[in-house]
Amino acid sequence: MNLYYDMDGKPMELMEWATAFEGERHIGDTKIDDVRVSTVWLGADHSLDFGGPPLIFETMIFGGPHDNFCERYSTKEEAAEGHQRIVSALQEGRDPGEVDR
């Protein structure tokens, strides 16, 4: 089982990941009043070995009533869509955890 993946989901070695991790990792970064929605490439698989594809991207909310809300994704496309879905939910006053995927 591989633990590290590039932004395209291809396996990589630890040192390759460490070098890439120092670069630009944001897929989305949106400020809504005092709330920040940040979506980044993690590269390290956060699926916790529960099966399924590696989870290598993450959206988090910082601030507001949904502080520390988190979703993880397998692909860059899913991460970009997830970021926009969460931003839209917040802008519309909806709970991001109850938004259809």
Buried (B, 14 or more C-beta within 10 A) or exposed (E): EEBBBBBEEEBBEEEEBEEBBEEEBEBBEBEEEEBBBBBBBBBBBBBEEEEEEBBBBBBBBBBBEBEEBEBBBBBBEBBBBBBBBBBEBBEEEEEBEEBEE
